[in-house]
Amino acid sequence: QQELFAPPTRRPLPNYTARYLGEDRIAGRAAEVIGVADPESGRLLRVFWIDKESNIILRQDQLNWQGQLVSSTEFLRVSLLASPPDPGLSRQEADLLLSPGQEMPLEALSEAVGFEAVMPREVPHGFVFTGSFLVECPCGCGTAMAHLRFSDQVRGFSVFELKHNDSACDFARQLAPRADGKVFSLSPALNACVVDCNGVLVVVIGDLPEEHMERLAQAFR
């Protein structure tokens, strides 16, 4: 139990074991098939088809903790370029299109949202903080939200934080009654939980098992 939540480690994929599953062809190209499994149960969580020539991922299957396929992404055609093309976008334009919001340090993010953006006291073993972002509330009310991202290189979770004392925010009104830390399912691949942290709604969303989500909820209280 003590190892469930622990300081981040620098070992690659510390939460998983990798398996060589053989060879296949995707988009007419030779690929090696690598599975990523939970070391305790041995259950596959991700399967990658990796191009032998370029090492790019040609196909990726995501499975949930019950072993059910929840998503699959595959290239149908691949053309390798000798050099990367000119993207035709400035760095600022590309960041705006690709990032999950405006990235900024935690201190600046706290000023932008009007409250202190809260980090969890602990995270699941092997997960590291990968960035903090300013986003707008999805209901369109204009409320500024903090978005914190964490990953262990295979799975990830996001933390969204917003004040919920504004009656104009439909999103906050819908979430406030669920701020009990109990885990609920958003899809076969995603769990969520909500807690109230001194007037700030903290919403955790990720493809983590329920016990990890429950511990995360408690880490904000």
N, C-alpha and C positions, 0 to 999 in steps of 0.2 A: 504493500500500500504506500510505503514511503517513497518508492521509486516512480509512482504514477505521475507525480508532479515534482520536477527537479530542475536545477539550473541547466541552461542550454549546454549542449555538448558540441564539440567541433568534429566529431566523427561523422562521416557521410552516412545519411539515412540511418540514424541511430535507432529509429523506431521500427525498422523493417528488416526482413531478409530478402535477398534477391535470388531468383531461380532462373536458370536457363531452360526455356521450354521448347527449343528447337528452332527450325527455320521455316520461312514462309515467303510468299511473294505478295507485295502490295503495290498497286499502281504499276505493275510490270517490273518491279525492282526487287532484288534479293534483300531479305530482311532477317535479322535475328530476333527471336521473340523472348522477351525478358518479363518475368512476373515479379511483382513486389507483394510480399505476403506479411501478415501479422506473425511475429515470431512465436507467440504463445499458442494460437489456435492453428497456425499454418494456412489460414484462409487467405486466398488471393484477394487483394484490394485494387490493384492496378495491373494491367498488362500492356506492355509497350512493344511495338514492332519497329525496330531500329534499322535504318538503311545501312547496309554493310559498307557502302562507298563513302557516304557523307556523314553518317552518324545522326542524321535528322530523324525525328520520330514520324513515321509514316502513318501509324495508327495508334490509338490509345483507347483502351476500354476501362471504364470505372465501374467497380462493383461495390455494393454496400456491405455492411457487416453481416448480412444474412447470405452473402454470396450471390445476390441477384445483380444482373447487369442493369445499370441505371443510365449509362450514357456511353456512346462510342463515337469517336471522331477518326476519320480516315481520309487520306488524300487519294483522289482518283487519278490524278496525273501530276507528274513532277518533272520540271525542267531545271537543271542546275546551271547557274550562271557563273561565268568565270570571275566576276567581281560584283559586289552589291550595286544595285542601281541607285541613281540619285533619287531620293524620295520625293523631291519637289516641295517639301515642307520645311519650314523653319523648325528648330528644336522646340520652340515654345508651342507651335501649332501641333507638332507630333505628340508632345507630352499631353496637350489638352485632349487630343483624340483618344490616346491610349491609356491614360492614367484614370484611376477610379476617383477622380476629384483633383483638387489642387493640392499638390504635395507641399508640406511645410513642416518645420520643426514643431515639437509639442508646445513650446512656449508661445510661439506665434499662433498656433492653432487655438490655444486656450483664449488668447485675446480676440481672435476672430469669432469664436462661438459665444463669448461672454461668460464662460465658466471654465474651471480647470478641467482639462481633458484627463481622465483618470486611466492609469494603466492598471491591469490586474496585478495583484500581489504575487501571484505565481501563475505559471502556464504549464500545460502538459509537457512531459519530458521530451526533449528534442526539438521543441518549437522555439522559434526566434521571432522577434519583432522585425518586420520588414518595411514599415513606413506608416506615416500619419498624413491624413488628407482632409481637406475641407470640402464638404459636399452639401447640396441642398436637399431638404426634406422631399421625399418622393411624392407627397400629396400636393405639391405645388404651392404651398403656403409661403415659401420663401425662407423658412426657418433654417438657420445654419446648423449643420451637424458635424461632429467629429467622427472620422473613420480611421480606425487603427487596424492594421493587418498583421497576421502572424502565419508562419508556415514552417513545416518540417521537410520541405522540398517535395513532398508527395501530396499531403493533405494541407488544408488551411482553414483558418477561421477569421472572421471579421467582427469588429466591435464598433457599433454605432452608438453615439451618445448625443442626446438632445434634451433641452429643458422641456418639461411637460406641463408648465403652468399657463400656457398660452392656449386659450379655448379655440383659437382660429386654426389650430393644427389638427386635422383629422387623423393623421398618422399617430400622434401622441395620444389622442383620445382613445383610439382603438387599442393601443398597446398598454396603456396604464392599468387596465383591469387584469392584465396578465403578468404584472410585475411581481410575481411571487417566486421567481427562480425555478419554476417547474419547466421541464423540457417538453416542447411540442414539435411535431414534424411539419416542415414546410413542403417536403417532397420526399420521395424514396431515398434521395442522396443527402438531404440537408435537415439538420436539427436546429432549433432556436430556443433561446430562453431570454427572459427580460427581468431586470431588477431595478429597483428605485434606489439610487445612490445620492442621498441628500438633495432631492428635488431634480435630479438628472436621471432620465431614463437611459439605461444601458442595455442595448440589444446585442446579443451574441448569436452569430449565425455561422455554422460550419458543418463539414462532413465528419463529425466526431461522434463517438458513441455517447450514450446518455450520461454515463458516469463522469466522463470528462466534461461535458457541458454543465452538469450540476456543480462540479468543483469550480469551474470557471465562474459561474454565477456567484458562488460564495466568495470568490477571490475579489469581488468588487464591493463586498459589504463590510 
